[in-house]
Amino acid sequence: MRILILSDIHGNLEALQAILLGLEYQQVAVLGDLVGYGANPNEVIDLVRQLNPIAIVRGNHDKVAAGISEGLDFNATALEAIRWTQNRLTESNRDYLHDLPVGPMVFNDSITIAHGSPMDEEEYIFQEWIALRSFQYFQTPICFYGHSHVPMVIGSCGGSDLQVHLPKESEICRLPQENNLRYLINPGSVGQPRDNDPRACAAILDTDAEEIRYVRAAYDVSAAQERIRSAGLPDYLADRLALGR
C-alpha cells in the first residue's frame, strides 16, 4: 500500500496541484493546516475533499478558521491572514474544517497522524526532549506529524538516544521496525516549506516495503504570490514563498 502524506497546505492551490501531479498512490492522509496564509482556502479544501483521505486531522490554522479558537497565540501576520480566510470560506467548507478530527488519530492499525506533537496539536517537535516525550504518546510503529514545515525522520528504540535524519529530495528512507525501532516522521509542507527549498514537499509511505520516499514539486510560485497580493494579504506571505522559509 502506498499512502501519500500531505501536511501544511496553507491555502496554496498551485503547490497542492503540483505535488499531486504524476504521483502513484492508493490512499491519502492529511496532517492539517489546509488553510491560512494562502489565498485559495476554498479551492484547497475542495481538492482535499475530492481526494477522500483515509485519515485527516485538523491543524491550528484550521481550528481558528473554523471559529473553534481565537488564535490569540498567532503573530499579527498570521492572524490577519486567518481573519481574511474566515471571511471567505463557504459555509460548507467552514463546517468541514469545524468537523475535522483532533489528532492524534490511528489508522491501518499501525500508523498514527497528528498535526503537532502527538501530545499537543500545537506543539512543535524541534527540541530533542520534546521528540523523546512524544514517543510516549503513541503506540504504533510510525507517527506522522506536521506543523514545523520541515521534513524529518526521527527514530527511537525506546531509550534516550534518537536517530535524526533530514531527508533530501527523492530520498528513500528505509523504516525497519526490528529492535523495537519506532518513528516520528514529518513529510514537510506542501504549501509553505521552511527548509530553504521553496518547492512543495510531501512523502509517500510504502507499507509493504517499509520505506518512505520524499517528493518535491516545483510550482508557479509567482502565480501564488500574485494571488496573495491581489487578495490584499500581507506582502510578507507572498515573499516568503520564493525563499522556502
C-alpha positions as CSV (number, residue, x, y, z in Angstrom):
1,M,0.0,0.0,0.0
2,R,1.3,3.4,-1.0
3,I,0.0,6.3,1.2
4,L,0.5,9.9,0.2
5,I,1.1,12.0,3.3
6,L,0.2,15.7,2.9
7,S,0.7,18.5,5.5
8,D,0.5,22.2,5.9
9,I,-1.0,23.1,2.5
10,H,-2.0,26.6,3.8
11,G,-4.3,27.7,1.1
12,N,-1.6,27.3,-1.7
13,L,-3.6,25.8,-4.6
14,E,-0.7,25.9,-7.1
15,A,1.6,23.9,-4.7
16,L,-1.1,21.3,-4.0
17,Q,-1.9,20.7,-7.6
18,A,1.8,20.4,-8.4
19,I,2.6,17.9,-5.7
20,L,-0.3,15.6,-6.8
21,L,0.8,15.6,-10.5
22,G,2.1,12.2,-11.6
23,L,2.3,10.5,-8.2
24,E,1.2,6.9,-7.8
25,Y,-0.6,6.2,-4.5
26,Q,-3.6,4.3,-3.2
27,Q,-4.6,6.3,-0.2
28,V,-4.1,9.8,1.2
29,A,-3.6,11.0,4.8
30,V,-3.6,14.7,5.7
31,L,-2.0,16.2,8.8
32,G,-3.9,19.5,9.0
33,D,-3.5,23.2,8.2
34,L,-5.3,23.2,4.9
35,V,-5.8,26.9,5.2
36,G,-4.0,30.0,6.5
37,Y,-1.5,32.3,4.7
38,G,-2.5,31.4,1.2
39,A,-5.2,33.0,-1.0
40,N,-7.2,29.9,-2.1
41,P,-8.7,28.3,1.0
42,N,-11.9,27.1,-0.6
43,E,-10.2,25.6,-3.7
44,V,-7.7,23.8,-1.5
45,I,-10.4,22.4,0.8
46,D,-12.5,21.3,-2.2
47,L,-9.5,19.5,-3.7
48,V,-8.7,17.7,-0.4
49,R,-12.3,16.6,-0.1
50,Q,-12.1,15.1,-3.6
51,L,-9.0,13.2,-2.5
52,N,-11.2,11.5,0.1
53,P,-8.4,11.0,2.7
54,I,-8.3,7.7,4.6
55,A,-7.3,9.8,7.6
56,I,-7.2,13.5,8.3
57,V,-6.7,15.7,11.4
58,R,-7.1,19.4,11.9
59,G,-4.3,21.9,12.2
60,N,-4.1,25.0,14.4
61,H,-5.0,27.3,11.5
62,D,-8.0,25.1,10.6
63,K,-9.2,25.4,14.1
64,V,-9.1,29.2,14.2
65,A,-10.6,29.5,10.7
66,A,-13.5,27.4,11.8
67,G,-14.1,29.6,14.8
68,I,-13.1,26.9,17.4
69,S,-10.4,29.1,18.9
70,E,-9.5,32.8,18.7
71,G,-5.9,32.4,17.5
72,L,-4.6,34.6,20.3
73,D,-1.2,33.0,20.1
74,F,-0.9,33.9,16.4
75,N,1.5,36.6,15.3
76,A,-0.1,39.7,13.7
77,T,0.6,38.5,10.1
78,A,-0.9,35.0,10.7
79,L,-3.9,36.5,12.5
80,E,-4.6,38.9,9.6
81,A,-4.4,36.0,7.2
82,I,-6.7,33.7,9.2
83,R,-9.3,36.5,9.6
84,W,-9.2,37.0,5.9
85,T,-9.7,33.3,5.4
86,Q,-12.6,33.2,7.9
87,N,-14.5,35.9,5.8
88,R,-14.1,33.9,2.6
89,L,-14.8,30.3,3.5
90,T,-18.0,28.9,2.1
91,E,-20.4,27.6,4.8
92,S,-19.8,24.0,3.6
93,N,-16.0,24.4,3.9
94,R,-16.2,26.1,7.3
95,D,-18.3,23.2,8.5
96,Y,-15.8,20.8,7.0
97,L,-12.9,22.4,8.9
98,H,-15.0,22.6,12.1
99,D,-15.7,18.8,12.0
100,L,-12.1,17.7,11.3
101,P,-10.9,15.3,14.0
102,V,-8.5,16.3,16.7
103,G,-5.3,14.3,16.5
104,P,-3.7,12.0,17.2
105,M,-5.5,9.5,15.1
106,V,-4.7,5.9,14.3
107,F,-5.5,4.2,11.0
108,N,-4.5,0.9,9.4
109,D,-3.7,-0.3,13.0
110,S,-0.1,0.8,12.5
111,I,0.0,4.5,11.7
112,T,-0.7,7.5,13.9
113,I,-1.1,11.0,12.5
114,A,-1.0,14.3,14.4
115,H,-0.7,17.9,13.4
116,G,1.9,19.0,16.1
117,S,3.2,16.5,18.5
118,P,1.0,13.5,19.5
119,M,0.6,15.1,22.9
120,D,-0.4,18.6,21.7
121,E,-1.6,19.6,18.2
122,E,0.0,23.0,18.6
123,E,3.4,21.8,19.9
124,Y,6.4,21.9,17.6
125,I,8.8,19.0,17.6
126,F,12.2,20.7,17.4
127,Q,13.9,20.0,20.7
128,E,15.2,16.5,21.5
129,W,13.3,16.4,24.8
130,I,10.0,17.0,23.0
131,A,10.7,14.3,20.5
132,L,11.7,11.8,23.3
133,R,8.5,12.6,25.2
134,S,6.4,12.4,22.0
135,F,7.2,8.7,21.7
136,Q,5.3,8.1,24.9
137,Y,2.1,9.4,23.4
138,F,1.6,7.0,20.5
139,Q,1.8,3.2,20.4
140,T,2.1,2.5,16.6
141,P,5.4,1.9,14.8
142,I,5.0,5.2,12.9
143,C,3.6,8.6,13.8
144,F,3.4,11.3,11.1
145,Y,3.3,14.9,12.3
146,G,3.4,18.3,10.7
147,H,3.3,21.9,12.0
148,S,7.0,22.7,11.7
149,H,7.1,22.5,7.9
150,V,10.5,20.8,8.0
151,P,10.9,17.2,6.6
152,M,12.5,15.0,9.2
153,V,12.7,11.3,10.2
154,I,13.3,10.6,13.9
155,G,13.9,7.0,15.1
156,S,13.9,5.6,18.6
157,C,14.4,2.2,20.2
158,G,12.8,3.4,23.4
159,G,15.8,4.7,25.2
160,S,17.2,8.2,25.4
161,D,19.1,8.1,22.0
162,L,17.4,9.4,18.9
163,Q,18.3,8.8,15.3
164,V,17.6,12.1,13.5
165,H,17.7,12.4,9.7
166,L,16.9,15.3,7.4
167,P,15.9,13.7,4.1
168,K,16.9,15.1,0.7
169,E,14.7,15.3,-2.5
170,S,13.6,11.9,-3.8
171,E,15.4,10.1,-1.0
172,I,14.0,6.7,0.0
173,C,14.3,6.1,3.8
174,R,14.1,2.6,5.0
175,L,11.9,2.2,8.1
176,P,13.0,-1.2,9.6
177,Q,11.0,-2.0,12.8
178,E,13.3,-4.6,14.2
179,N,14.9,-3.9,17.6
180,N,11.8,-2.0,18.6
181,L,12.5,0.9,16.3
182,R,9.7,3.4,16.0
183,Y,9.5,6.6,14.0
184,L,8.3,10.2,14.1
185,I,8.1,11.4,10.6
186,N,7.5,14.9,9.2
187,P,6.6,14.9,5.5
188,G,7.4,18.6,5.1
189,S,5.0,21.3,3.9
190,V,3.1,21.3,0.7
191,G,2.2,25.0,0.7
192,Q,4.9,26.8,2.7
193,P,8.1,24.8,3.1
194,R,10.6,26.2,5.7
195,D,13.7,24.2,4.9
196,N,15.1,26.7,2.4
197,D,13.7,24.8,-0.5
198,P,10.6,26.6,-1.9
199,R,9.2,23.6,-3.8
200,A,6.2,21.8,-2.5
201,C,7.1,18.8,-0.3
202,A,5.3,15.6,0.7
203,A,6.0,12.0,1.4
204,I,4.8,8.6,0.2
205,L,4.8,5.7,2.7
206,D,5.1,2.2,1.1
207,T,3.8,-0.1,3.9
208,D,4.8,-3.3,2.1
209,A,8.4,-2.2,1.5
210,E,8.6,-0.4,4.9
211,E,10.0,2.7,3.4
212,I,9.2,6.3,2.8
213,R,10.0,8.4,-0.2
214,Y,10.2,12.2,-0.1
215,V,8.9,14.1,-3.1
216,R,9.3,17.7,-4.2
217,A,7.5,19.6,-6.9
218,A,8.3,23.0,-8.4
219,Y,5.2,25.1,-9.0
220,D,4.3,28.5,-10.2
221,V,5.4,30.5,-7.2
222,S,4.8,33.8,-8.9
223,A,1.1,32.9,-9.5
224,A,0.6,32.0,-5.9
225,Q,2.3,35.2,-4.9
226,E,0.1,37.3,-7.2
227,R,-3.0,35.7,-5.7
228,I,-1.8,36.7,-2.2
229,R,-1.0,40.2,-3.2
230,S,-4.3,40.7,-5.2
231,A,-6.2,39.4,-2.2
232,G,-4.8,42.2,-0.1
233,L,-2.9,39.9,2.2
234,P,0.5,40.9,3.7
235,D,3.3,41.0,1.1
236,Y,5.5,39.0,3.5
237,L,3.3,36.0,2.9
238,A,4.0,36.2,-0.8
239,D,7.7,37.0,-0.5
240,R,8.5,34.0,1.8
241,L,7.1,31.5,-0.8
242,A,10.1,32.1,-3.0
243,L,12.6,31.7,-0.1
244,G,11.3,28.4,1.3
245,R,11.3,29.7,4.9
